[in-house]
Amino acid sequence: MSDWFRQGADGRITLTLHIQPGAKKSEFAGMHGDALKIRLAAPPVDGKANDALVRFVAERLGLPRSAVTLKSGQTSRHKVLEVVGATPAAIAALAAA
């Protein structure tokens, strides 16, 4: 298992992310310490970046938006997401994207 994601006994996967809002395009940008870095095109105002993050991760995993939840980091660049219904292999593939 990687440092940036963990699978719980209930099958839910927790992702540790570092977010860079206001980028030219939304994309995965490799590792940032023990977190996966994601650049988001959305601005960091009124929760737009958080919504864009949840939508971006859900789309990349082929899951409905409701399967991805922001657990912590609402106003921080360091965020923790919880994902339901994804395999560890699909999550690990995000870092290679």
JOMO-V383849 format. One record per residue. N is the residue number from 0. OMEGA is omega in whole degrees, -180 to 180 (* if undefined). D_LAST is the distance of its C-alpha to the last C-alpha in whole Angstrom. Layout:
N | OMEGA | D_LAST
N | OMEGA | D_LAST
This chain:
0 | -178 | 17
1 | 177 | 15
2 | -174 | 17
3 | 173 | 15
4 | -180 | 15
5 | 177 | 19
6 | 178 | 20
7 | 180 | 24
8 | -180 | 27
9 | 179 | 26
10 | 179 | 23
11 | -179 | 21
12 | 179 | 18
13 | 180 | 18
14 | 174 | 15
15 | -173 | 16
16 | 171 | 15
17 | -173 | 16
18 | 173 | 16
19 | -180 | 17
20 | 176 | 18
21 | 179 | 20
22 | 179 | 17
23 | 178 | 17
24 | 179 | 14
25 | -179 | 12
26 | 173 | 8
27 | -173 | 6
28 | 177 | 8
29 | -176 | 8
30 | 176 | 11
31 | -174 | 15
32 | 179 | 17
33 | -179 | 17
34 | 173 | 15
35 | -179 | 11
36 | 177 | 11
37 | 173 | 11
38 | 180 | 13
39 | 178 | 15
40 | -178 | 17
41 | 177 | 19
42 | -179 | 22
43 | 180 | 23
44 | 175 | 27
45 | 177 | 28
46 | -178 | 25
47 | 180 | 23
48 | 178 | 20
49 | 178 | 20
50 | 180 | 20
51 | 179 | 18
52 | -179 | 15
53 | -180 | 17
54 | -179 | 16
55 | -179 | 13
56 | 179 | 12
57 | 180 | 14
58 | -179 | 13
59 | 179 | 9
60 | -179 | 11
61 | -178 | 14
62 | 172 | 17
63 | -179 | 19
64 | -178 | 19
65 | 180 | 22
66 | -178 | 20
67 | -176 | 18
68 | 174 | 21
69 | -177 | 21
70 | 178 | 23
71 | 178 | 24
72 | -177 | 23
73 | -178 | 24
74 | -177 | 26
75 | 173 | 24
76 | 178 | 20
77 | -175 | 20
78 | 175 | 19
79 | 177 | 19
80 | 173 | 18
81 | -176 | 19
82 | 178 | 18
83 | 174 | 20
84 | 178 | 19
85 | 176 | 16
86 | 175 | 16
87 | 179 | 15
88 | 178 | 13
89 | 178 | 11
90 | -180 | 10
91 | 179 | 9
92 | 179 | 6
93 | -179 | 5
94 | -180 | 6
95 | -177 | 4
96 | * | 0
